Amino acid sequence: MADKNIAFKLDKVSFLYKSFYNKAIDNISLIIEKGHFWGIIGPNGSGKTTLLDLLAGFRRPYSGKILFNGKNISEYNKKVLAKFISFMPQQFYTNIPFQVEDIILMGRYPFISRFSRPSSYDLHLAKYVIKLLDLTNLIKRYITELSRGEIQRVMFARVLVQDTPIILLDEPTSNMDISYALTTLEIIQEQIRKRGKTAIMAVHDINLASMYCDKLIIMRNGKVVSYGYTHNILNEETIKSIFNVECQIYNNDQYTGAKYVIFKKGIYKAANIHN
């Protein structure tokens, strides 16, 4: 019988891109509980995005299995899965000049019957999210005209409109202004605390991960090095071994255990350049 508190269970999961010899995901076993804000951190090429793609059902493991709500994720119909899991990619490209409001409303497509139009509830939810994220001035603009940061805000709105219990995000704030980035992460936290949702976010900024994610998955070379509560596993030794950088970690909140990281100046060897 499936544990209702477990969103995903990975059992010896590996994934291999055909064009590469090394495994992007290498024999990962992992349990991801519901009701938490999970952060995935690790160096470039460690497998963060690939892990999210596997959890979203976009890719299938080379070996091993992934259970979602106790059922093999490959057994779900894509439209059914989209009612449970929403995904915000790191980059979104289209040559089609959709208006922003249409892009946002696409989040409701898994819930709209074929040949049907959006319901009054769908339209109301989209309107609410647009106002919440301060996007009113963008809704009549074309997605092809927007900056990368504006596109990320629109894609986050689409995720909120999809309104799924599981939210997957790949570097969701990488191009946003800091005020919008913090607002985005605070909204995700609120969705978890007040509505019991689960968020899993790949992120480069360790301080943002520490501030907002109560649990972390630390990756390197396609493997999970450690995972668990942020205040238990995020330490100076781990950061040095994973990222090869010296730092100091300070407690930021005595109640939540949130920490902030101060990095020491990088050390490098200058190359001799001859004219």
Rosetta blueprint (number, residue, H / E / L):
1 M L
2 A L
3 D L
4 K L
5 N L
6 I E
7 A E
8 F E
9 K E
10 L E
11 D E
12 K E
13 V E
14 S E
15 F E
16 L L
17 Y L
18 K L
19 S L
20 F L
21 Y L
22 N L
23 K L
24 A L
25 I E
26 D E
27 N E
28 I E
29 S E
30 L E
31 I E
32 I E
33 E E
34 K L
35 G L
36 H L
37 F E
38 W E
39 G E
40 I E
41 I E
42 G L
43 P L
44 N L
45 G L
46 S L
47 G L
48 K H
49 T H
50 T H
51 L H
52 L H
53 D H
54 L H
55 L H
56 A H
57 G L
58 F L
59 R L
60 R L
61 P L
62 Y L
63 S E
64 G E
65 K E
66 I E
67 L E
68 F E
69 N L
70 G L
71 K E
72 N E
73 I H
74 S H
75 E H
76 Y L
77 N L
78 K H
79 K H
80 V H
81 L H
82 A L
83 K L
84 F L
85 I E
86 S E
87 F E
88 M E
89 P L
90 Q L
91 Q L
92 F L
93 Y L
94 T L
95 N L
96 I L
97 P L
98 F L
99 Q E
100 V H
101 E H
102 D H
103 I H
104 I H
105 L H
106 M H
107 G H
108 R H
109 Y H
110 P H
111 F H
112 I L
113 S L
114 R L
115 F L
116 S L
117 R L
118 P L
119 S L
120 S H
121 Y H
122 D H
123 L H
124 H H
125 L H
126 A H
127 K H
128 Y H
129 V H
130 I H
131 K H
132 L H
133 L L
134 D L
135 L L
136 T H
137 N H
138 L H
139 I L
140 K L
141 R L
142 Y E
143 I H
144 T H
145 E H
146 L L
147 S L
148 R H
149 G H
150 E H
151 I H
152 Q H
153 R H
154 V H
155 M H
156 F H
157 A H
158 R H
159 V H
160 L H
161 V H
162 Q H
163 D L
164 T L
165 P L
166 I E
167 I E
168 L E
169 L E
170 D E
171 E L
172 P L
173 T L
174 S L
175 N L
176 M L
177 D L
178 I H
179 S H
180 Y H
181 A H
182 L H
183 T H
184 T H
185 L H
186 E H
187 I H
188 I H
189 Q H
190 E H
191 Q H
192 I H
193 R H
194 K H
195 R H
196 G L
197 K L
198 T E
199 A E
200 I E
201 M E
202 A E
203 V L
204 H L
205 D L
206 I H
207 N H
208 L H
209 A H
210 S H
211 M H
212 Y H
213 C L
214 D L
215 K E
216 L E
217 I E
218 I E
219 M E
220 R E
221 N L
222 G L
223 K E
224 V E
225 V E
226 S E
227 Y E
228 G E
229 Y E
230 T H
231 H H
232 N H
233 I H
234 L L
235 N L
236 E H
237 E H
238 T H
239 I H
240 K H
241 S H
242 I H
243 F H
244 N L
245 V L
246 E L
247 C E
248 Q E
249 I E
250 Y E
251 N E
252 N L
253 D L
254 Q L
255 Y L
256 T L
257 G L
258 A L
259 K E
260 Y E
261 V E
262 I E
263 F E
264 K L
265 K L
266 G L
267 I L
268 Y L
269 K L
270 A L
271 A L
272 N L
273 I L
274 H L
275 N L
